[in-house]
Amino acid sequence: MTDRRGFLKSTMAGTAGLIIGSSATKTFGEDSGLIEVSPADAQPTRITNDVDVLVVGGGTAGTIAAIQAGRAGASTLIVERDSLLGGTITTGGVSFPGLFDAWGEQIIAGIGWELVRDCVLLDGGSFPDFSDFPGSDRHWRNQLRINPFLYSLMAEEKCEQAGVEIAYYEFPLSVTATDSGWHVNCVGFGTQRTVNCKQIVDCTGGAEVVAMAGYSRLRESEIQPGTHNYQLDTATNPGRSRLNGGFAYVCDADSSNSRTLTATNLKGRKALLARVRSGNHRLMHMQPEVSVRETYRIDGETVITVDDYLSGHYFEDSICNAYYPVDLHRCGSSIYKKYHTDGAFPKIPLSALVPKSSTNIIVAGRSVSSDRLANSGLRVQASCMAMGQAAGAAAALAADRDTTPLSLPIDDIRTLLQEHDAIIPVDPNAMS
Ligand SMILES: Cc1cc2nc3c(=O)[nH]c(=O)nc-3n(C[C@H](O)[C@H](O)[C@H](O)COP(=O)(O)OP(=O)(O)OC[C@H]3O[C@@H](n4cnc5c(N)ncnc54)[C@H](O)[C@@H]3O)c2cc1C
């Protein structure tokens, strides 16, 4: 083992060696492997993609949307500003998806469930018994614990198998409607990508592409706090236990743009450093980003109200289920909770994923059209995955038929989803 003094000594020697080495390689020219790089090579490479479906945001919902679109036969590109898939699950470290069940039965399955299940199986983890309902106020007991690292690897594998192309470190700069869909300019370091696509699935969490396309969004003046996930003093145990920073709130956490997210991360990290110092803790693990609960929601064709949400209202175009109590976090006070009436669980209509008066664009994830209280429950991961699969199916089918998602017969989307193991909400009138 090297002590601090020995470490400094060896580092300085290493640095000196590097300097001598680099001037030596310049002198020895062609033997060194050094090549001359012209300034023109630093210009971004221009790429054009012609695809059926562009998914923006490879997080909780976006990953599932892209896999569904790819499996349905659509040529699909996913653009993700970060370096891995999974979003809040992986980058944020919130790796305990809920809720796939309600009142003793599984209500969400399909591609999201497949990915979670395969991840738990490969990791040797365990599953809750969904037939054993712990009670609506103890819902969290049926959340699964997944290994986020494995999840990101398996998400990439499933995208590849579905023929989905992944573009990391990129984001859209402009979005223009065309006769056949969209023209989207994306940028990343060293890359300028033009995407011509028939359909966009916006899974950015904050409906960023929807806004760029000119449709309105909603948000509150006050937003829920975010959380910085980290681990102090003990080793992490991914897939088994949660990180222990869990309730380290970051007030006003806002991922609307690079400036607000930078400020959010700096604030979270500063608080963490203070905590390490004040408690004489050892920092064992830190997620790269503060995870953000709330920014924008779309102003959709249908708005899911908290009454719809809690009563389990069935919409004519219901496309997937959801379940979680109303769960509004607030800085400085306790979580505001409200529970469903016995046996009820929410249904999400396709029209709540579509911005008002829009064509060829659909969202999935926490930006679903809903009032604030309904959104505080709808934003959970299993529900986001179910929305992702629904949006991916609708976009793929619409691209295939050269139409827009809301012009499709709803039963055609449902049939496609069922072919991919999704659970479709049941019409209570059809049951009687
Ligand atoms: C602290 C916290 C605790 C939570 N606890 C739970 C829980 O216990 N159980 C549960 O099920 N849910 C929980 N949730 C809720 C849930 O994790 C999130 O609401 C959900 O994961 C959001 O999914 P999403 O797909 O909408 O967004 P995300 O998963 O955040 O994905 C958005 C993706 O889009 C990318 N992106 C954003 N903008 C752009 C752009 N312009 N271009 C390209 N890419 C972009 C992001 O990098 C990200 O990968 C929690 C959330 C938080 C914040």
The ligand as an SDF file (V2000), in Angstrom:
LIG
                    3D

 53 58  0  0  0  0  0  0  0  0999 V2000
  -36.3340   10.9780   -6.0700 C   0  0  0  0  0  0  0  0  0  0  0  0
  -37.3540   10.1940   -6.8070 C   0  0  0  0  0  0  0  0  0  0  0  0
  -37.8810    9.0550   -6.2160 C   0  0  0  0  0  0  0  0  0  0  0  0
  -38.7960    8.2810   -6.9130 C   0  0  0  0  0  0  0  0  0  0  0  0
  -39.2700    7.1300   -6.3560 N   0  0  0  0  0  0  0  0  0  0  0  0
  -39.9490    6.2570   -7.1250 C   0  0  0  0  0  0  0  0  0  0  0  0
  -40.2680    4.9660   -6.6520 C   0  0  0  0  0  0  0  0  0  0  0  0
  -40.0030    4.6130   -5.5100 O   0  0  0  0  0  0  0  0  0  0  0  0
  -40.8840    4.1000   -7.5030 N   0  0  0  0  0  0  0  0  0  0  0  0
  -41.2310    4.4770   -8.7640 C   0  0  0  0  0  0  0  0  0  0  0  0
  -41.7410    3.6440   -9.5060 O   0  0  0  0  0  0  0  0  0  0  0  0
  -40.9910    5.7220   -9.2120 N   0  0  0  0  0  0  0  0  0  0  0  0
  -40.3560    6.6080   -8.4330 C   0  0  0  0  0  0  0  0  0  0  0  0
  -40.0750    7.8660   -8.9090 N   0  0  0  0  0  0  0  0  0  0  0  0
  -40.6730    8.3460  -10.1510 C   0  0  0  0  0  0  0  0  0  0  0  0
  -39.9860    7.8680  -11.3970 C   0  0  0  0  0  0  0  0  0  0  0  0
  -38.6750    7.4270  -11.1330 O   0  0  0  0  0  0  0  0  0  0  0  0
  -39.9150    8.9410  -12.5030 C   0  0  0  0  0  0  0  0  0  0  0  0
  -41.0320    9.7770  -12.4960 O   0  0  0  0  0  0  0  0  0  0  0  0
  -39.8460    8.2320  -13.8440 C   0  0  0  0  0  0  0  0  0  0  0  0
  -38.7120    7.3990  -13.8500 O   0  0  0  0  0  0  0  0  0  0  0  0
  -39.8000    9.2280  -14.9770 C   0  0  0  0  0  0  0  0  0  0  0  0
  -39.6750    8.5280  -16.1870 O   0  0  0  0  0  0  0  0  0  0  0  0
  -39.5590    9.3280  -17.5610 P   0  0  0  0  0  0  0  0  0  0  0  0
  -39.3380    8.3170  -18.6150 O   0  0  0  0  0  0  0  0  0  0  0  0
  -40.6880   10.2680  -17.6930 O   0  0  0  0  0  0  0  0  0  0  0  0
  -38.2580   10.2330  -17.3710 O   0  0  0  0  0  0  0  0  0  0  0  0
  -36.7600    9.7930  -17.1240 P   0  0  0  0  0  0  0  0  0  0  0  0
  -36.6250    8.4100  -16.6350 O   0  0  0  0  0  0  0  0  0  0  0  0
  -36.1790   10.8750  -16.2690 O   0  0  0  0  0  0  0  0  0  0  0  0
  -36.1300    9.8500  -18.5690 O   0  0  0  0  0  0  0  0  0  0  0  0
  -35.9660   11.0350  -19.3050 C   0  0  0  0  0  0  0  0  0  0  0  0
  -34.7510   10.8080  -20.2090 C   0  0  0  0  0  0  0  0  0  0  0  0
  -34.7260   11.8100  -21.2010 O   0  0  0  0  0  0  0  0  0  0  0  0
  -33.3850   12.2920  -21.3340 C   0  0  0  0  0  0  0  0  0  0  0  0
  -33.5160   13.6380  -21.8760 N   0  0  0  0  0  0  0  0  0  0  0  0
  -34.0700   14.7160  -21.2740 C   0  0  0  0  0  0  0  0  0  0  0  0
  -34.0490   15.7680  -22.1130 N   0  0  0  0  0  0  0  0  0  0  0  0
  -33.4740   15.3350  -23.2600 C   0  0  0  0  0  0  0  0  0  0  0  0
  -33.1900   15.9540  -24.5030 C   0  0  0  0  0  0  0  0  0  0  0  0
  -33.5220   17.2390  -24.7530 N   0  0  0  0  0  0  0  0  0  0  0  0
  -32.6000   15.2240  -25.4790 N   0  0  0  0  0  0  0  0  0  0  0  0
  -32.2450   13.9220  -25.2540 C   0  0  0  0  0  0  0  0  0  0  0  0
  -32.4880   13.2940  -24.0860 N   0  0  0  0  0  0  0  0  0  0  0  0
  -33.1230   13.9810  -23.1160 C   0  0  0  0  0  0  0  0  0  0  0  0
  -32.8260   12.1960  -19.9360 C   0  0  0  0  0  0  0  0  0  0  0  0
  -31.4310   12.1900  -19.9470 O   0  0  0  0  0  0  0  0  0  0  0  0
  -33.4300   10.8850  -19.4660 C   0  0  0  0  0  0  0  0  0  0  0  0
  -32.6450    9.7810  -19.8030 O   0  0  0  0  0  0  0  0  0  0  0  0
  -39.1930    8.6780   -8.2050 C   0  0  0  0  0  0  0  0  0  0  0  0
  -38.6800    9.8330   -8.7980 C   0  0  0  0  0  0  0  0  0  0  0  0
  -37.7560   10.5860   -8.1040 C   0  0  0  0  0  0  0  0  0  0  0  0
  -37.1850   11.7930   -8.7680 C   0  0  0  0  0  0  0  0  0  0  0  0
  1  2  1  0
  2  3  1  0
  2 52  2  0
  3  4  2  0
  4  5  1  0
  4 50  1  0
  5  6  2  0
  6  7  1  0
  6 13  1  0
  7  8  2  0
  7  9  1  0
  9 10  1  0
 10 11  2  0
 10 12  1  0
 12 13  2  0
 13 14  1  0
 14 15  1  0
 14 50  1  0
 15 16  1  0
 16 17  1  0
 16 18  1  0
 18 19  1  0
 18 20  1  0
 20 21  1  0
 20 22  1  0
 22 23  1  0
 23 24  1  0
 24 25  2  0
 24 26  1  0
 24 27  1  0
 27 28  1  0
 28 29  2  0
 28 30  1  0
 28 31  1  0
 31 32  1  0
 32 33  1  0
 33 34  1  0
 33 48  1  0
 34 35  1  0
 35 36  1  0
 35 46  1  0
 36 37  1  0
 36 45  1  0
 37 38  2  0
 38 39  1  0
 39 40  1  0
 39 45  2  0
 40 41  1  0
 40 42  2  0
 42 43  1  0
 43 44  2  0
 44 45  1  0
 46 47  1  0
 46 48  1  0
 48 49  1  0
 50 51  2  0
 51 52  1  0
 52 53  1  0
M  END
$$$$
